[in-house]
Amino acid sequence: MALLLTLTGSASAPGASRTAHLVRDLGAQLAAHQHEIRHLDVRSLPAEGLLSADTADPGIAAAVGLVARADALIVASPVYKAAYSGVLKTFLDLLPQYALRGKPVLPLATGGSPAHVLAVDYTLRPVLTSLGADVAQGWFVLDRHITVDADGGVTLTSETREALAPVLDRFRDALPTGSRLAAA
């Protein structure tokens, strides 16, 4: 069982963010394979600590520690102005240089226009790679292909679900079979 962290960079509250709902849905699918899933919405971190790069702030230190303990990550962001969110960038900048070394990472982006489909490969993937991540094939999902039900459940269009299935399968295959926490 691997400890998998979903890291979302939406500026919207998690309950209103299609990006957060998408990664929680994918996390639930991975949990069905006996992986432990933790969620971190960067928006929920202390703003002052985040913006002042105060890694001694208890909330920031806990978040950085969670990244360190994670065996793998899903890093997701809505696309704003052809790039991933500034709040996600701010958090990633706080991580040690090789914080993701050897960790499988699945980058995801959501957005309103197919014109932003390359944001995953041209903006998010290079940063994750520079942090040492073993970056899996990323994926872009159009906002209109994600519906959040009244009860908080997620419905993806059938073509989106079908397209994401092999991406998630390859990521799942890259996950370690044993957790670092179990070894400790």
N, C-alpha and C positions, 0 to 999 in steps of 0.2 A: 504494500500500500504506500503510495506516494502522498506527500503533503503538497497540494496544489493551491497556489494563491491566484485568485482572480483580482487583477488590479485595474480599476476603471478610472478614467480621467475625464468624466463628464462634469461640467459645471452645474448641471441640473441635479436636484435632489435624487437620490437613488430610486425612489418610488416613481419619479417622473422621467427617468432616463431610459430610453430604449436600449442604449448601450449596456447599462447595468442589468436590465432585464435579460438581454441576450446572453451575457456572460453567466448570469445565474442559471439560466436554462442549460447552457453547455456544461456548467459545473455540476448540475444535477445529473446530467447524462454520465459524466465521469465518476460521480459518487456511486452510481449504480455498478461501477466496476471496482468498488471497494477502495477508492481513493478518498483521502480526507480533503475536504474543500474548505478554504477560508476565503472570505471576500474583504477587499479593502477598496473603499471608494475614496480617492485622494481628496475629494471635496470635503470629506468629514474630518480631515486632519486640522490641527490648530493653524489658522491662517497666519498668525504672527510668526510662529515657529517655522512654518513652511516658507514664507516670503523672506524671512531673515536668515534662512539656511541654518537654523539653530538645531543641530542634531542632538543637543543635550535636552531639548524640550521633551518631556516624557511621552507625549503623543507621537512625535516624530521619531524618537528613539525606538518606540515599540513597533512602528511601521517599518523602519529600516531593519529591525531585528526579525520581523516576520518575513521580509524578503530574504534575509540571510538563511532562515530556517527552511524556507520553501524548497522543495525538490524540483518544482517546475512552476511556471507562471503562464497565465493568459493575461496579456496586456491589451486593453481595449480603450478606444477613445472615439468620440465623435470627431468628425473632420470639421475644423473651423478654418476658413481662409486657406484651403488646400493643404493643411497640416494637422497633426494631432494637437490636442488641447495644450494650452499654456500651463494649466495646473498640473497636468501629467509631466510635462517637460521640467517644471520646477521640482517635482518630487524626484524624477530620475536623476536630475543634477545633484541631488543630495546623497545619492548612493555612492559607495566607494567605487573606484575605477573599474574593478573587475567583479562587482557584486553578483553578476549573473553567470560567472564563469562555469561552464559545464552544465548549465541548467537548460532543459528544453523550454523554449518560450514560444507561445503562439500569439502573434500580433493580430489584432482585429481592429477594424475601423468601421464606423457607421456614418452615413451621410445622406443628404438629400438629393445628390446628383451623381450620375455615373461619371461625370467629369472628374470626380475625386477618387476614382478607383485606384489610382497609382500612389495615393498618399501613404498607403501601408509600405510599399516598397521604397519610395523615395524619401520619406521623412521618418517613419517609425522604425523600420528595420535597421537602418544604419546606426541609430542610437543604441538599440538593443544589442546589436553586434559589437559596438564599441565597449559595452559593459561586459562582454565575454559570453553572451548568450549563444546557445545552440538554437538558432532561430528556425522554427518550422515555417512551412509555407503559410503566409498570412492570408487574410481574407477581408474583403470589403462587403458590407451588407447595406443595401439601400434602406433608409428609414421606413419607406412605405411597405417594405416586405416584412416588417416587424409589427405585430399588433399585440398590445398589452390588454389582456382581458380585465374585466371589472374586479376579479379576484386576485389580480396580479400575475396570473399565468401568461405565458408567452405563446403566441401562435406565429409561426413563420410560414411564408408562402411555401408551397410544396417544392418549387424549383430552388428556393434558398435552402430549405432543409436538405434536399438531395445534393446540392452543391457543397454544403458544409460537412456532410457526413464523411466523405473520404478525408477531408482536411482534419477533422476531429479524430478519425481513426488513426491517421499517421501520427498525430500528436500523442494520442494515447499509447501507441506502440513505442514511442520514444521515452515514455515515462519510466523512471526507475521502478524496479519491482519491490524494493524495500525502502522504507522511509529512513532518513537520517535520524529522525526522532526515535524510531524504534531501536536503532543501534545505540543510542545514547544511554 
